[in-house]
Amino acid sequence: MEHPVEPQTLTHDEAHYALHAAADGLLTPADQQALGQHLASCEACRAYAAELGQFETGLRAALQERWPSPSAEAVQQGSGKV
């Protein structure tokens, strides 16, 4: 008979690390679940996650403003160039 696996409990530091890893798409499904459970019960880490999300949004906007993505037409025109 198989025993159920207990969900991993994260510390605040582990949750912060997991939030950064999640932003990079590096969390396993089990890590995502553990992070979600921690965030559900930890107001401080939810606030940190919100701050991190705002930072990422601002960074993306600043990078896009400085180095805009090429338009589809420009990409097609440049496809013959090396």
N, C-alpha and C positions, 0 to 999 in steps of 0.2 A: 504494500500500500504506500502510495506516494504522500509525503507530507507537504502541506502548502508552504510556499516560500514566504517568509516574512518580508514586507517591504523595507527597503533600506531607509534608515533615518539619517538625514543630513544635518550637519552643524551649520551655523550661519556662514562660516568661511567656505565650507563645501558647497553650500547653495550659491554663494557669490561666484565661485569658480565654475559651477555648473551653468550659471546664467551666461557667463562669458563663452563657455563651450557651446551652449545652445545657440548663441548669436552666430557662431561659426559653423553651425550644423554638425557638431561633433558628438552629440549625445546619443547613446543607445536608447532603445525604447524603455529599458528598465531605469536608466538614469533620468529620462524624461518623466517617468512616473514618480520617481523619488522626489524630483524637483517640484513637480506639481503638488505632491502631498505636503511638502515643506511649505510651499508658497500659500497653500490653502489655510495653513494654521499660523503663519508668521507675518504679521503686519510689517515689520521692519524690512524683511526681505522682499515683500511685495512692493514697498516704497523704493527699494534699491532697484528692483527690476523695472519699475516705471522710469526712474532716473536714467537707467542704462538705455531704455528704449528711446527716451527723448534725446539722449546723446547720439545714438545711432542715426536717428532721423535727421538731426541737425548736421551730422557729419556727411551723410549721403547727400543732403541738399547742398552743402558747401562744395563738395567734390563735383557734383553735377553742374553747379554754377561755374566753377572754375574750369572743368574739363567736360563740356557737354558730350553726350553720346552722339555719334554720327547719325544722321538721318538715314532712313532706309535707302533713299535715292543715292546718297553719297557712298554708302557701302556698295551698292550695285555698280556704280560708276568706277569705284576703286578696285573692284574684284579682279580686273585684268592686270593690275599692277602688283609688282613684287616688292 
